[in-house]
């Protein structure tokens, strides 16, 4: 089951992140997870939000460049070695992991956002191996 991720390209300047988040707040878009990577001049903000299409529209109206991408959010046991076991399955299936970031939101489980070279193939691999994937609606139900 895929999930839509909102990615925003922002200048690496004081206050820019706050301005972007205010645009989303004003559009009533809730952030469920985020990752920020930077270079000297620019940053890439990746977000899992409750409504990525509304977020993209609001950001475009405010003059920000953004895109919506399909990713997978995977639930794995919060136990040493669990992520490595999952990565081994992905590697054996000849799928490239382009990036990933994690969220720890429960005591017993961890959640990882995956962007791979083949989302459909990865989703099928996870399903065949009994690996649970989540949607933003599923994340909203998780006890923080």
Secondary structure as the mmCIF struct_conf table of DSSP 4:
data_model
#
loop_
_struct_conf.conf_type_id
_struct_conf.id
_struct_conf.beg_label_comp_id
_struct_conf.beg_label_asym_id
_struct_conf.beg_label_seq_id
_struct_conf.end_label_comp_id
_struct_conf.end_label_asym_id
_struct_conf.end_label_seq_id
STRN STRN1 UNK A 3 UNK A 11
BEND BEND1 UNK A 12 UNK A 13
TURN_TY1_P TURN_TY1_P1 UNK A 14 UNK A 15
HELX_RH_AL_P HELX_RH_AL_P1 UNK A 16 UNK A 26
TURN_TY1_P TURN_TY1_P2 UNK A 27 UNK A 28
HELX_LH_PP_P HELX_LH_PP_P1 UNK A 29 UNK A 30
STRN STRN2 UNK A 31 UNK A 38
BEND BEND2 UNK A 40 UNK A 41
STRN STRN3 UNK A 42 UNK A 49
BEND BEND3 UNK A 50 UNK A 50
HELX_RH_AL_P HELX_RH_AL_P2 UNK A 52 UNK A 61
TURN_TY1_P TURN_TY1_P3 UNK A 62 UNK A 63
STRN STRN4 UNK A 65 UNK A 77
BEND BEND4 UNK A 78 UNK A 79
TURN_TY1_P TURN_TY1_P4 UNK A 80 UNK A 81
HELX_RH_AL_P HELX_RH_AL_P3 UNK A 82 UNK A 92
TURN_TY1_P TURN_TY1_P5 UNK A 93 UNK A 94
STRN STRN5 UNK A 97 UNK A 103
BEND BEND5 UNK A 106 UNK A 108
STRN STRN6 UNK A 109 UNK A 116
BEND BEND6 UNK A 117 UNK A 117
HELX_RH_AL_P HELX_RH_AL_P4 UNK A 119 UNK A 128
TURN_TY1_P TURN_TY1_P6 UNK A 129 UNK A 130
STRN STRN7 UNK A 133 UNK A 134
HELX_RH_AL_P HELX_RH_AL_P5 UNK A 136 UNK A 141
BEND BEND7 UNK A 142 UNK A 142
#
